[in-house]
Amino acid sequence: MKNSSILPRFPHQFLYFTGLRIRRMCTLLSSRFVPPAVAVYEKAQGFWISQALVAACELDLAGHLSQGPKPVSELAVLCQTDETNLYRLLRALAGEGIFRELPGRVFRNTRLSESLKEEESSIKYMILHQFGSTNLALFTRFTECIRTGEGNAEKVLGKTIFQYMDDHPDRAEIYNKAMDHSSGMVATALLSAYDFSGIRHLADIGGGRGILLAHILQHYPHMQGTLFDLPRVVEEARQTAETFDVQERLRIVPGDFSEGIPTGADAFFMKNILHAFDDEKCICLLKKIHAAMPPEGKLIILETVPAADNKPAFGKLADLLMMAGSVGGKERSREEFEALLHQSGLRMSKLLRTVAPFHVIEAVQQNMSV
């Protein structure tokens, strides 16, 4: 079945960022009307909400309610759960606007819980990956991580997070689905912010199953693409290419970017790769890409770029996960990205904010004018 690449619709950037400012102002204002201890304690309760959401995803509650409201007694049979405890879970989430309780202990989906259904734009697997048992374990010794400056993966899991997923295919599958299902949202944000029209051949380095690259190729029918990732990861990429009808324009190259980068592209793309590694490994990878780039080539990086301000940001919180789970990985500021690029023979030519919690960084060779 062909995919027509109907991407999720995001509001215009002006409306989106204006809405974020208004929401922050309202949050700050509301915290002024309660004692500081209460405001801070309410923040800490986010842990309870995240674990309730993990349970809702594992039980597929949104999927069971996709055809309409159901009494909790019927849901308990479908989910094979204790009815009383299931009601308590749904009641708590309904209080957060996720599900809605109707008279008679009946529940239905809301606009928010609809995002937990298993479909292309679902956030279900991202929640299971980010807040499930594996990542939760990384935070059991979080203070020790801050004291020592070392990540917790090898202490808690006995190996790096990537090695752990290699040994636990079920966790790897959740991760892969999380990346796949978020690709539509990321593609909307990326294609709205960055113009790929001058690129003839784009190589996606570490591009997984190729869904984001397929979205880009479908949006730019003149473009050729190369998907480069580990052999076990790109196994399903041919199916992705056929689904998006881009198989004639997509070259699939299995390999390890720590060993080398395929040539032949005039632009290279990386999404959420550099944040998983320390500076030394990032520079090594960037130098390999630099060597593969033609003189007028470009590198396009999609990562979160936290600012040095007092505003809430996804990247500031995601950085805590990188601190706990990686070996030297982190979410980097603009200045840190500029330093990495400079040491790799590149320079930042653009930094663009998107309506997703990511920035587009465009880099060119240091002697190239733009």
DODOBA-602943 format. One record per residue (C-alpha): x, y, z. Coordinates in pm, 1 decimal, m for minus. Layout:
! residues N
x=X&y=Y&z=Z
...
***
This chain:
! residues 370
x=0.0&y=0.0&z=0.0
x=142.5&y=336.0&z=m103.1
x=183.7&y=614.5&z=146.6
x=66.3&y=956.1&z=29.7
x=274.0&y=1125.2&z=303.9
x=m11.2&y=1317.4&z=459.3
x=185.4&y=1478.2&z=737.7
x=41.4&y=1598.1&z=1067.1
x=m67.2&y=1961.4&z=1049.9
x=109.8&y=2202.1&z=1280.0
x=6.1&y=2562.1&z=1343.5
x=199.4&y=2842.8&z=1177.9
x=529.3&y=2912.0&z=1355.6
x=413.9&y=3255.7&z=1475.2
x=97.6&y=3111.3&z=1629.9
x=286.9&y=2817.5&z=1777.1
x=555.2&y=3024.2&z=1949.2
x=301.4&y=3284.1&z=2061.7
x=101.1&y=3001.7&z=2219.4
x=412.3&y=2876.6&z=2399.5
x=476.7&y=3222.2&z=2543.9
x=116.3&y=3256.6&z=2661.1
x=124.4&y=2908.4&z=2818.7
x=446.8&y=2989.8&z=3003.1
x=302.5&y=3318.1&z=3130.4
x=m8.5&y=3137.8&z=3256.6
x=203.9&y=2869.9&z=3426.8
x=419.5&y=3131.7&z=3598.1
x=111.8&y=3328.1&z=3701.5
x=m62.7&y=3022.4&z=3845.4
x=243.0&y=2934.3&z=4054.8
x=223.9&y=3277.1&z=4220.9
x=m110.8&y=3187.4&z=4382.1
x=10.6&y=2880.3&z=4572.8
x=285.5&y=2839.1&z=4834.0
x=629.6&y=2764.0&z=4681.3
x=640.6&y=2418.7&z=4841.8
x=308.2&y=2328.8&z=4681.3
x=421.7&y=2454.1&z=4339.1
x=741.7&y=2249.1&z=4355.6
x=559.4&y=1939.6&z=4482.9
x=316.3&y=1965.7&z=4190.4
x=616.3&y=1961.4&z=3955.1
x=743.9&y=1643.7&z=4119.7
x=408.5&y=1475.0&z=4059.7
x=500.3&y=1460.6&z=3690.8
x=667.8&y=1129.2&z=3771.8
x=332.1&y=980.2&z=3866.5
x=174.8&y=1106.8&z=3546.8
x=452.4&y=965.7&z=3327.2
x=418.9&y=621.1&z=3485.1
x=40.4&y=631.2&z=3452.7
x=86.5&y=710.0&z=3083.3
x=327.6&y=418.4&z=3043.1
x=64.8&y=186.1&z=3192.5
x=m206.2&y=331.6&z=2965.5
x=15.5&y=265.8&z=2663.7
x=107.5&y=m85.7&z=2771.0
x=m264.0&y=m163.2&z=2816.0
x=m353.3&y=13.7&z=2487.5
x=m642.6&y=195.1&z=2656.7
x=m672.4&y=455.0&z=2380.0
x=m693.2&y=178.4&z=2122.0
x=m967.9&y=m1.5&z=2313.6
x=m1164.8&y=326.1&z=2328.2
x=m1112.3&y=412.5&z=1961.6
x=m1462.1&y=294.1&z=1865.7
x=m1636.2&y=490.7&z=2140.4
x=m1695.7&y=507.2&z=2518.4
x=m1674.4&y=190.2&z=2726.3
x=m1748.8&y=111.0&z=3092.3
x=m1446.5&y=31.3&z=3300.2
x=m1582.3&y=m320.0&z=3362.1
x=m1561.0&y=m393.3&z=2986.8
x=m1217.4&y=m233.9&z=2958.9
x=m1091.9&y=m447.4&z=3246.0
x=m1191.8&y=m763.7&z=3058.6
x=m1030.4&y=m640.6&z=2734.7
x=m707.6&y=m543.2&z=2915.0
x=m708.2&y=m838.4&z=3154.8
x=m670.3&y=m609.8&z=3457.0
x=m820.4&y=m558.5&z=3798.1
x=m1129.5&y=m342.9&z=3747.8
x=m1084.0&y=m129.1&z=4059.5
x=m720.7&y=m45.6&z=3987.4
x=m793.9&y=21.9&z=3621.6
x=m1062.4&y=269.6&z=3726.0
x=m815.3&y=444.1&z=3955.1
x=m564.9&y=474.9&z=3668.5
x=m824.6&y=613.8&z=3426.4
x=m963.1&y=851.4&z=3688.3
x=m616.9&y=996.4&z=3749.7
x=m546.0&y=1045.0&z=3379.5
x=m891.8&y=1191.4&z=3319.4
x=m802.0&y=1452.4&z=3580.7
x=m513.7&y=1553.1&z=3352.2
x=m736.2&y=1576.3&z=3043.2
x=m616.4&y=1238.5&z=2915.4
x=m939.2&y=1036.4&z=2878.3
x=m1273.7&y=1162.9&z=3006.1
x=m1498.1&y=1001.6&z=3265.5
x=m1870.5&y=988.3&z=3193.5
x=m2150.2&y=892.5&z=3437.0
x=m2153.2&y=525.5&z=3537.9
x=m1773.1&y=479.1&z=3537.0
x=m1766.0&y=501.5&z=3160.0
x=m1461.6&y=646.0&z=2981.1
x=m1394.5&y=786.8&z=2636.8
x=m1095.5&y=922.4&z=2450.0
x=m1010.6&y=1292.7&z=2444.8
x=m803.9&y=1494.0&z=2200.0
x=m498.8&y=1414.9&z=2412.6
x=m556.3&y=1041.8&z=2455.8
x=m616.0&y=1005.8&z=2081.6
x=m240.8&y=1058.9&z=2041.0
x=m182.8&y=732.2&z=2230.2
x=m354.6&y=516.8&z=1967.5
x=m127.2&y=298.6&z=1757.8
x=m105.6&y=486.8&z=1429.1
x=157.5&y=670.4&z=1224.5
x=156.9&y=992.3&z=1427.2
x=114.7&y=817.5&z=1764.2
x=322.9&y=917.3&z=2064.5
x=259.2&y=578.6&z=2227.1
x=595.9&y=417.8&z=2161.4
x=788.2&y=735.4&z=2239.5
x=630.3&y=732.3&z=2585.6
x=709.5&y=362.4&z=2629.5
x=1069.4&y=425.0&z=2525.0
x=1139.5&y=750.6&z=2708.0
x=958.5&y=670.4&z=3034.0
x=948.1&y=289.4&z=3038.5
x=1135.8&y=50.7&z=3264.8
x=1474.9&y=78.3&z=3092.7
x=1510.8&y=455.3&z=3114.9
x=1341.9&y=456.1&z=3455.1
x=1620.3&y=230.6&z=3583.8
x=1880.3&y=483.8&z=3469.5
x=1741.9&y=740.2&z=3712.6
x=1753.4&y=515.8&z=4020.6
x=2108.4&y=639.2&z=4085.0
x=2081.1&y=980.3&z=3926.4
x=2246.8&y=1176.2&z=4207.7
x=2548.3&y=946.0&z=4187.5
x=2567.1&y=1020.9&z=3815.8
x=2586.1&y=1393.9&z=3890.5
x=2848.8&y=1343.7&z=4159.4
x=3077.8&y=1124.5&z=3951.0
x=3024.7&y=1278.5&z=3607.2
x=2960.0&y=930.3&z=3467.4
x=2650.0&y=783.6&z=3305.4
x=2452.0&y=511.8&z=3479.2
x=2387.1&y=264.7&z=3196.7
x=2679.6&y=32.8&z=3264.1
x=2625.2&y=50.0&z=3640.3
x=2251.8&y=m25.3&z=3621.4
x=2218.6&y=m230.4&z=3301.3
x=2567.2&y=m378.6&z=3291.7
x=2634.4&y=m240.7&z=2942.2
x=2575.0&y=65.0&z=2724.5
x=2218.0&y=142.1&z=2627.8
x=2281.7&y=39.0&z=2265.0
x=2434.7&y=m292.8&z=2375.1
x=2137.2&y=m344.2&z=2605.5
x=1890.5&y=m296.2&z=2320.6
x=2092.7&y=m534.5&z=2103.1
x=2044.0&y=m798.1&z=2372.0
x=1675.7&y=m713.3&z=2426.1
x=1499.7&y=m707.5&z=2088.0
x=1167.4&y=m614.3&z=2250.8
x=1316.4&y=m288.5&z=2383.8
x=1488.3&y=m223.6&z=2050.3
x=1155.1&y=m268.1&z=1871.5
x=989.7&y=m13.8&z=2101.8
x=1274.9&y=229.0&z=2026.3
x=1245.8&y=172.7&z=1649.3
x=869.9&y=222.6&z=1656.2
x=916.0&y=537.9&z=1864.5
x=1147.2&y=677.0&z=1596.9
x=917.8&y=566.7&z=1314.8
x=599.6&y=708.1&z=1466.1
x=760.2&y=1041.3&z=1546.9
x=894.6&y=1080.3&z=1192.6
x=573.6&y=1232.9&z=1056.6
x=573.5&y=1506.8&z=1318.6
x=945.8&y=1566.2&z=1277.8
x=912.9&y=1574.2&z=897.9
x=641.1&y=1840.4&z=919.6
x=857.8&y=2058.5&z=1140.4
x=1171.9&y=2002.3&z=932.4
x=1012.2&y=2061.1&z=592.4
x=838.3&y=2374.2&z=719.9
x=1163.0&y=2523.8&z=847.4
x=1428.8&y=2418.4&z=595.8
x=1439.6&y=2441.7&z=216.1
x=1594.6&y=2130.4&z=59.3
x=1520.1&y=2239.7&z=m298.5
x=1884.6&y=2304.2&z=m394.7
x=1994.7&y=1954.2&z=m290.2
x=2026.3&y=1688.4&z=m560.3
x=2134.3&y=1394.4&z=m343.5
x=2080.0&y=1370.0&z=31.7
x=2250.5&y=1106.4&z=247.9
x=2082.5&y=1029.8&z=582.1
x=2351.7&y=912.9&z=822.4
x=2209.4&y=684.5&z=1091.6
x=1865.6&y=717.7&z=934.4
x=1714.0&y=398.9&z=1075.3
x=1438.5&y=246.9&z=865.8
x=1435.3&y=550.2&z=637.3
x=1094.1&y=694.6&z=715.8
x=1209.7&y=1054.8&z=763.4
x=1424.6&y=1040.8&z=448.4
x=1129.2&y=891.9&z=258.1
x=912.9&y=1187.0&z=367.2
x=1179.2&y=1428.0&z=238.7
x=1216.7&y=1243.6&z=m93.9
x=841.6&y=1238.0&z=m141.3
x=827.2&y=1613.6&z=m78.9
x=1113.0&y=1678.7&z=m324.7
x=1057.1&y=1452.2&z=m628.5
x=1380.4&y=1569.0&z=m797.8
x=1597.8&y=1443.3&z=m510.2
x=1797.5&y=1121.6&z=m480.9
x=1863.0&y=971.4&z=m139.8
x=2108.0&y=743.3&z=37.8
x=2011.0&y=573.6&z=363.0
x=2307.4&y=466.7&z=575.8
x=2277.7&y=269.9&z=898.8
x=2371.4&y=m60.7&z=1056.9
x=2273.0&y=m371.3&z=853.4
x=2021.1&y=m495.7&z=1110.9
x=1854.4&y=m150.8&z=1120.5
x=1810.1&y=m96.1&z=744.8
x=1665.4&y=m443.2&z=682.1
x=1313.9&y=m299.5&z=661.8
x=1409.1&y=11.9&z=464.4
x=1317.5&y=m146.1&z=129.8
x=961.9&y=m185.2&z=254.0
x=965.2&y=180.1&z=361.6
x=1082.7&y=284.7&z=14.4
x=804.5&y=86.1&z=m152.7
x=542.2&y=218.4&z=88.8
x=640.5&y=576.5&z=5.3
x=697.7&y=492.5&z=m364.4
x=1054.3&y=625.9&z=m361.2
x=1236.3&y=297.4&z=m426.5
x=1374.4&y=424.7&z=m758.7
x=1539.5&y=720.7&z=m584.7
x=1657.8&y=563.3&z=m259.9
x=1990.9&y=383.0&z=m225.7
x=2024.9&y=170.5&z=88.5
x=2380.8&y=132.0&z=217.2
x=2438.0&y=m83.7&z=527.9
x=2739.7&y=8.5&z=735.0
x=2881.3&y=160.5&z=1051.9
x=2947.5&y=535.1&z=1054.1
x=3230.7&y=484.8&z=1302.3
x=3419.8&y=316.6&z=1017.6
x=3333.1&y=541.2&z=724.9
x=3071.5&y=747.6&z=539.3
x=2934.4&y=674.7&z=189.5
x=3022.2&y=928.2&z=m77.5
x=2823.8&y=1056.0&z=m374.9
x=2583.6&y=1295.1&z=m199.2
x=2598.8&y=1674.0&z=m212.6
x=2433.2&y=1705.2&z=130.0
x=2438.3&y=1493.7&z=444.5
x=2170.3&y=1474.2&z=712.9
x=2176.6&y=1355.6&z=1074.3
x=1885.3&y=1347.8&z=1318.3
x=1955.3&y=1302.9&z=1689.0
x=2290.2&y=1132.7&z=1635.7
x=2546.2&y=1367.6&z=1789.5
x=2365.9&y=1400.5&z=2122.5
x=2439.3&y=1035.3&z=2199.9
x=2818.7&y=1076.3&z=2191.7
x=3094.3&y=1268.9&z=2363.3
x=3279.4&y=1552.5&z=2189.6
x=3569.9&y=1335.6&z=2074.5
x=3344.7&y=1084.8&z=1896.6
x=3131.8&y=1363.9&z=1748.8
x=3438.4&y=1535.1&z=1603.4
x=3559.5&y=1203.5&z=1462.1
x=3223.3&y=1148.1&z=1290.4
x=3200.4&y=1506.6&z=1165.8
x=3549.9&y=1482.1&z=1016.2
x=3445.5&y=1165.9&z=829.5
x=3141.0&y=1348.2&z=689.1
x=3357.8&y=1648.1&z=602.3
x=3590.4&y=1419.4&z=406.5
x=3294.4&y=1274.1&z=214.8
x=3145.3&y=1616.1&z=132.1
x=3204.5&y=1785.9&z=m203.7
x=3349.1&y=2141.3&z=m183.2
x=3004.2&y=2302.9&z=m203.1
x=2839.3&y=2037.5&z=12.9
x=2622.6&y=2085.8&z=319.6
x=2561.7&y=1906.1&z=645.3
x=2212.7&y=1937.5&z=795.4
x=2177.6&y=1843.4&z=1161.8
x=1846.2&y=1810.1&z=1345.6
x=1894.5&y=1830.6&z=1723.5
x=1753.9&y=2016.4&z=2019.0
x=1961.5&y=2325.0&z=2107.2
x=1892.2&y=2447.0&z=2462.9
x=1934.2&y=2819.5&z=2519.8
x=2102.3&y=2978.5&z=2822.0
x=1784.1&y=3131.2&z=2962.1
x=1525.4&y=3059.0&z=3229.2
x=1259.1&y=2933.6&z=2989.9
x=1137.5&y=2573.6&z=2993.5
x=1264.6&y=2365.0&z=2703.0
x=1247.5&y=2002.2&z=2597.6
x=1623.3&y=1998.0&z=2542.1
x=1702.7&y=2097.0&z=2899.5
x=1507.9&y=1798.4&z=3031.5
x=1617.0&y=1556.7&z=2758.6
x=1973.9&y=1645.7&z=2853.5
x=1914.7&y=1481.2&z=3192.1
x=1835.3&y=1153.2&z=3015.3
x=2152.6&y=1185.0&z=2808.8
x=2344.7&y=1251.4&z=3131.3
x=2206.6&y=935.6&z=3290.6
x=2202.6&y=702.6&z=2992.9
x=2490.8&y=785.8&z=2760.7
x=2868.9&y=788.9&z=2781.4
x=2946.0&y=1157.1&z=2742.6
x=2640.2&y=1238.1&z=2535.0
x=2450.0&y=1562.3&z=2589.6
x=2216.7&y=1817.2&z=2436.6
x=2444.5&y=2096.7&z=2316.2
x=2408.4&y=2472.9&z=2305.8
x=2468.8&y=2678.9&z=1994.2
x=2819.9&y=2761.5&z=2114.6
x=2898.0&y=2394.5&z=2175.6
x=2780.4&y=2298.1&z=1826.7
x=2985.3&y=2579.1&z=1674.8
x=3294.1&y=2449.8&z=1857.8
x=3239.0&y=2090.8&z=1737.7
x=3192.6&y=2204.5&z=1379.1
x=3496.8&y=2432.9&z=1390.0
x=3721.1&y=2149.4&z=1512.3
x=3590.3&y=1935.7&z=1224.1
x=3668.4&y=2186.0&z=948.9
x=3308.1&y=2304.2&z=924.1
x=3116.1&y=2613.5&z=1029.7
x=2756.1&y=2681.6&z=1115.2
x=2582.4&y=2869.8&z=834.2
x=2223.6&y=2853.6&z=965.7
x=2041.0&y=2779.2&z=1289.3
x=1665.0&y=2750.6&z=1245.7
x=1401.3&y=2689.6&z=1509.4
x=1116.8&y=2451.6&z=1421.7
x=769.8&y=2393.4&z=1565.4
x=898.5&y=2063.0&z=1703.8
x=1143.8&y=2077.0&z=1996.1
x=1434.0&y=2065.9&z=1750.3
x=1656.3&y=2308.3&z=1563.4
x=1797.5&y=2274.1&z=1213.1
x=2170.6&y=2336.7&z=1198.9
x=2320.5&y=2383.5&z=853.6
x=2697.5&y=2352.7&z=827.7
x=2934.1&y=2409.4&z=534.9
x=3307.0&y=2389.2&z=484.4
x=3489.0&y=2672.7&z=658.5
x=3612.3&y=2829.0&z=335.9
x=3272.5&y=2812.5&z=163.4
x=3072.9&y=3134.1&z=125.5
x=2692.7&y=3129.6&z=153.4
***
